[in-house]
Amino acid sequence: MEGSQSKLMQYTLGVLAHLLLLLAWYLFVELGDVPKFVMPSPADTLAALFQPNYDWWSNIAVTGTEIFGGYALALGVGVTLALLFTWSKTLEALALPLLVTLNMIPKVALGPLIIVWFKYGVFPNTLMAFSIAVFPILLTTARGLREIEPELLDLVRTLRGSRWQIFTKIQLPGALPYIFAGMKVAAILAVAGAIVGEFLGSDRGLGYLMLQVQVTLDTPAMFMAVLLITMLGMGLYGLVLLLEKLLVVKDARVS
């Protein structure tokens, strides 16, 4: 009962914090007599959502596809590479330093190259989101797979369990807390990657729309685009939290 009350209080405080931020925004604009092109009011920002010339839903769909697509690709590649590294120390010693070096390359610098190689569109921006999100998943998954007790793995091997059986029955369940820890970080990075890709070169999406309305100082539309991008990120992060709650026991979660 106390746990439920604590959770309810936590959610209540979270909602209250957002309402207070909204109130502070409104008061700052109204009492400070801030020009609309500098900072619009919440009402002006909401009104921009109902202007059909921005084609909001199409742009939301494009950016959402880039974020979720890049994230899903990062999750699949990150977990697969981490598993391969546990199977082969030679492969890990060969590939991991190279991956670290590649990860150090500023993703903004990669943007023009990705555009040259793959042109404009959803796919190159998905690759940008993937390139930023994959590394934390890889590192945390590799650590989680190494945390499995060697005696347990030796026991399963003596029972002639295959590598796939060891992974699905022993390693993956044991590594899930670490995998989800990396997934939470990657969810934030995937949003940043997709928007950076749209800023560098795109003809659709919320990031592209922000650049278009910036020219005309349409600040309400810019604010609304930022809010929609934030909501997409919150949706992805919330999905990760929901999956973690369903698949990982509370005491085993890595905060």
NORPEPE-V365698 format. One record per residue. N is the residue number from 0. RES is the residue in one letter. SS is DSSP state (~ for helix, > for strand, _ for the rest). OMEGA is omega in whole degrees, -180 to 180 (* if undefined). D_CENTER is the distance of its C-alpha to the mean C-alpha in Angstrom with 1 decimal. Layout:
n: {N;N}
res: {RES;RES}
ss: {SS;SS}
omega: {OMEGA;OMEGA}
d_center: {D_CENTER;D_CENTER}
This chain:
n: {0;1;2;3;4;5;6;7;8;9;10;11;12;13;14;15;16;17;18;19;20;21;22;23;24;25;26;27;28;29;30;31;32;33;34;35;36;37;38;39;40;41;42;43;44;45;46;47;48;49;50;51;52;53;54;55;56;57;58;59;60;61;62;63;64;65;66;67;68;69;70;71;72;73;74;75;76;77;78;79;80;81;82;83;84;85;86;87;88;89;90;91;92;93;94;95;96;97;98;99;100;101;102;103;104;105;106;107;108;109;110;111;112;113;114;115;116;117;118;119;120;121;122;123;124;125;126;127;128;129;130;131;132;133;134;135;136;137;138;139;140;141;142;143;144;145;146;147;148;149;150;151;152;153;154;155;156;157;158;159;160;161;162;163;164;165;166;167;168;169;170;171;172;173;174;175;176;177;178;179;180;181;182;183;184;185;186;187;188;189;190;191;192;193;194;195;196;197;198;199;200;201;202;203;204;205;206;207;208;209;210;211;212;213;214;215;216;217;218;219;220;221;222;223;224;225;226;227;228;229;230;231;232;233;234;235;236;237;238;239;240;241;242;243;244;245;246;247;248;249;250;251;252;253;254}
res: {M;E;G;S;Q;S;K;L;M;Q;Y;T;L;G;V;L;A;H;L;L;L;L;L;A;W;Y;L;F;V;E;L;G;D;V;P;K;F;V;M;P;S;P;A;D;T;L;A;A;L;F;Q;P;N;Y;D;W;W;S;N;I;A;V;T;G;T;E;I;F;G;G;Y;A;L;A;L;G;V;G;V;T;L;A;L;L;F;T;W;S;K;T;L;E;A;L;A;L;P;L;L;V;T;L;N;M;I;P;K;V;A;L;G;P;L;I;I;V;W;F;K;Y;G;V;F;P;N;T;L;M;A;F;S;I;A;V;F;P;I;L;L;T;T;A;R;G;L;R;E;I;E;P;E;L;L;D;L;V;R;T;L;R;G;S;R;W;Q;I;F;T;K;I;Q;L;P;G;A;L;P;Y;I;F;A;G;M;K;V;A;A;I;L;A;V;A;G;A;I;V;G;E;F;L;G;S;D;R;G;L;G;Y;L;M;L;Q;V;Q;V;T;L;D;T;P;A;M;F;M;A;V;L;L;I;T;M;L;G;M;G;L;Y;G;L;V;L;L;L;E;K;L;L;V;V;K;D;A;R;V;S}
ss: {_;~;~;~;~;~;~;~;~;~;~;~;~;~;~;~;~;~;~;~;~;~;~;~;~;~;~;~;~;~;~;_;_;_;_;_;_;_;_;_;_;~;~;~;~;~;~;~;_;_;_;~;~;~;_;~;~;~;~;~;~;~;~;~;~;~;~;~;~;~;~;~;~;~;~;~;~;~;~;~;~;~;~;~;~;~;~;_;~;~;~;~;~;~;~;~;~;~;~;~;~;~;~;_;_;_;~;~;~;~;~;~;~;~;~;~;~;~;_;_;_;~;~;~;~;~;~;~;~;~;~;~;~;~;~;~;~;~;~;~;~;~;~;~;~;~;_;_;_;~;~;~;~;~;~;~;~;~;_;_;_;_;~;~;~;~;~;~;~;~;~;~;~;~;~;~;~;~;~;~;~;~;~;~;~;~;~;~;~;~;~;~;~;~;~;~;~;~;~;~;_;_;_;_;_;~;~;~;~;~;~;~;~;~;~;_;_;_;~;~;~;~;~;~;~;~;~;~;~;~;~;~;~;~;~;~;~;~;~;~;~;~;~;~;~;~;~;_;_;~;~;~;_;_;_}
omega: {179;178;179;178;178;178;180;178;179;179;180;179;177;178;-180;179;179;179;178;176;178;178;179;177;-179;-178;179;-178;-175;-177;180;-180;-178;178;-176;-178;176;177;-180;175;176;-180;179;179;179;-180;179;-179;-175;175;-172;-175;179;178;-173;-171;177;179;175;-179;-180;-179;177;178;179;-178;-176;178;178;-180;180;178;179;179;-180;-179;-178;180;-180;180;179;178;178;179;177;179;-175;177;178;178;179;-180;-179;-169;-173;177;178;179;177;179;179;-180;179;178;178;-176;176;178;179;-175;180;179;179;178;179;-176;-171;-180;178;174;-176;-174;179;178;173;176;177;177;178;-175;180;-172;-169;-171;178;177;179;-176;-177;178;178;178;-180;179;178;-177;179;-178;-179;-179;179;178;179;179;-179;179;178;176;176;173;180;178;-180;178;178;-179;-174;-175;-174;-171;-177;177;-180;-177;-176;178;180;179;-179;175;176;179;179;178;-178;179;178;-177;-180;178;179;-179;-179;-178;175;178;180;177;-176;-179;180;175;178;176;-177;177;177;179;178;179;-179;-177;177;-178;-178;-179;177;-174;177;179;177;179;-180;177;178;180;180;175;178;180;175;178;178;177;178;-180;178;177;177;179;179;178;178;180;-179;-170;-175;178;-171;-176;-177;-175;178;-178;*}
d_center: {33.2;32.3;28.8;28.4;29.8;27.5;24.4;26.0;26.7;23.1;21.8;24.7;24.1;20.5;21.8;24.7;22.6;20.9;24.4;25.9;23.4;24.3;28.0;27.8;26.4;29.2;31.9;30.9;31.2;34.3;36.3;35.4;36.4;33.4;33.7;31.4;30.3;29.2;27.4;27.8;28.4;26.1;28.7;28.6;24.9;25.0;28.0;26.0;24.0;27.3;28.4;28.4;28.6;24.9;24.0;21.0;20.2;20.4;18.0;15.5;15.9;15.4;12.2;10.8;12.2;10.6;7.0;7.8;10.3;8.7;6.2;9.6;11.5;9.8;10.4;13.9;14.8;13.7;15.6;18.4;19.0;19.0;21.6;23.6;23.8;25.3;27.8;28.9;29.2;30.6;27.6;25.4;27.8;27.9;24.2;22.2;23.9;23.3;19.6;19.6;21.6;19.5;16.4;18.6;19.1;17.6;15.2;17.1;20.1;18.8;18.1;21.9;22.5;19.9;21.6;25.0;24.1;22.3;23.4;21.5;19.5;16.4;16.6;16.5;13.5;11.7;13.1;11.8;8.1;9.3;11.5;9.1;6.7;9.9;12.0;10.8;10.8;14.2;15.7;15.0;16.1;19.1;20.1;19.9;22.1;24.5;25.0;26.8;30.5;32.5;35.4;33.5;32.4;36.0;37.3;35.3;36.3;40.0;39.6;38.6;35.1;33.2;30.1;28.1;29.7;29.0;25.3;24.9;27.4;27.1;24.3;21.3;22.3;23.0;19.7;17.5;17.1;15.9;13.6;11.8;11.9;10.0;7.5;7.0;6.7;4.5;1.8;3.6;4.8;3.8;5.1;7.7;8.6;9.4;11.3;13.1;14.1;15.6;17.3;18.9;20.1;19.7;22.0;19.7;16.6;15.9;15.7;18.9;20.5;19.9;21.9;24.6;25.3;25.3;28.5;30.2;28.9;27.6;25.6;25.2;23.3;21.1;20.4;19.7;17.2;15.3;15.6;14.4;11.3;10.7;11.7;9.3;6.3;8.8;9.6;6.5;6.8;10.4;10.5;9.4;12.0;14.5;14.4;14.8;17.7;19.2;19.1;19.5;22.5;22.1;24.1;22.1;18.6;17.4;16.6}
